[in-house]
Amino acid sequence: MHTFLPPAELGALKCAFEDAEPGEILRWALESAGIGRIAIASAFQSEGTVVMHLATQIRPDVPILFLETGYQF
């Protein structure tokens, strides 16, 4: 299986974020992870809107992708 990060780094991140708040994890992904192009995907349900809100507080220009599930609105 291919991952973006080496297994040792994944293990270290798991330990570092085990008790982290969701905003801390999003901040890492949006600012520190080294991902050049990143977006938030959401079906605009309750949980997704919270993630979108948190993400845009950290990086207002982050693209939001709409996931069509057939159950919207």
C-alpha positions in Angstrom: 0.0 0.0 0.0 1.3 3.4 -0.9 0.8 6.3 1.4 1.7 10.0 1.3 3.9 9.7 4.3 6.4 7.0 5.4 5.1 4.5 8.0 7.4 5.9 10.8 6.1 9.4 10.2 2.5 8.2 10.2 3.1 6.6 13.5 4.6 9.8 15.0 1.6 11.8 13.7 -0.8 9.3 15.2 0.8 9.8 18.6 1.0 13.5 18.2 -2.6 13.9 17.2 -4.1 11.2 19.5 -5.6 13.8 21.9 -5.6 16.8 19.5 -8.7 18.9 18.8 -10.1 18.6 15.3 -8.9 22.2 14.5 -5.3 21.3 15.3 -5.4 18.4 12.9 -7.0 20.5 10.1 -4.4 23.3 10.7 -1.6 20.7 10.3 -3.2 19.4 7.0 -3.8 22.9 5.6 -0.6 24.6 6.7 2.2 22.3 7.7 1.7 19.0 5.9 3.5 20.1 2.8 0.5 19.4 0.5 0.7 21.9 -2.3 -2.9 21.5 -3.5 -5.6 20.6 -1.0 -9.4 20.9 -0.9 -12.2 20.1 1.5 -14.8 17.6 0.1 -18.3 17.6 1.6 -21.8 16.5 1.0 -22.9 19.6 3.1 -24.3 17.6 5.9 -23.8 18.6 9.6 -20.3 17.2 10.1 -19.1 18.5 6.8 -20.3 22.0 7.4 -18.3 22.0 10.7 -15.2 20.8 8.9 -15.7 23.5 6.2 -16.1 26.2 8.8 -13.0 25.2 10.7 -11.0 24.9 7.5 -12.0 28.3 6.2 -11.1 29.9 9.6 -7.6 28.5 9.0 -7.3 29.1 5.3 -10.2 31.2 3.8 -9.2 30.3 0.2 -9.4 26.5 0.6 -11.5 25.1 -2.2 -14.7 23.3 -1.1 -15.8 20.4 -3.3 -19.4 19.3 -3.4 -20.0 15.5 -3.1 -23.2 14.6 -4.8 -24.7 11.7 -2.9 -28.2 11.8 -4.2 -29.6 12.6 -0.7 -29.1 16.4 -0.5 -31.6 18.8 0.7 
